[in-house]
Amino acid sequence: MIQQFKIENLQDVEKFLRYVIEPQGLSIGMCFHPDDDFGDYIKENGERAFSGEDAATLNKYINDCFIVCEQSNADIYELALQYVKAA
């Protein structure tokens, strides 16, 4: 089960990105890109990483992140890259 988020500000965006990228969260790590559909992530065994429902929820969260970043004049790609490099 994925964690629930409310993406309303840059702190929420950063929290979500850390959850997606870092090992204590979804652990996507260096494979993560903000433009990717969460339904396209595949495990090493060939199975989908997320159910259709979970992928839709995660896609909604990342879309909310794009909106908040645009409103805040922040670069979501740069934010994500920070966490990917740290992972």
N, C-alpha and C positions, 0 to 999 in steps of 0.2 A: 504494500500500500504506500502510495506517495504522500508526502507531507503537504498540508494545505497552506496556501499563501494568499495574502492580500497585497497586491502590488500597487502602492499609492505614491511612493517616493523613491529617491535614489537608494536609500538604505534598504528598502524592500527589494529593489532590483539586485543589489549586491548580495543580499541574503539568499535570494533565489539562485543567482549564478553560482555562489559558493556551494549551495546544496546540490546543484546539478553536476558540478565539476569535481569537487573534493571527495576523497575516499570515504569520509564519514557520511556522505549523502548518497547520491546516485552513482557517483564514481565514474562519470563519463570521461573525465580527464581531458587529455590532448585530442580526443576524437570530437569534442564538442565544438559546434559552430552555431551561433545564434540563428542562422538562416535555415538550419536543418530541421526537418519535420521529425518530431520524436517517434513517430510511427515507422521511420526508416532505420532506426538503430537496431542492430542485430547482434545477438550474443555470439560467442565463439562457436557454439554448437549449432548455429544457424537459426535458432528460434528468435522471434521478435523480443526485444528487450522490454517492451511495454505493451500492455493490453491496449486495445483500441480506445477504451475509456480513459486510461491513464495517459496515453499519448495525446488525446484531445485536451485533457486538462492541462498537461504540461505545455502544449502548444498555445493554449489560452494565456497561461502565465507568461510565456516568452513574448507573446503579442502585447500583453500589458506592459512588459518591460520596455519594448520598443516605444510605446506611447509615452511612458514616463520619461524615458531618455530624450525623446524628441522635445517634450515640453520643458525639460530641464537643460536643453542644449548639451547633453552628455552623449558620448560615443559608446554605444553598447558593445561594439566590437573591441574597443580599447579596454573597457571594463572586463569583458570576458577573457581577453588575452592575459590580463594581470593574474587572474585566478588559474588559468591554464598553465602559465609559466610557473606558478607557485606549487602546482599539484604534483 
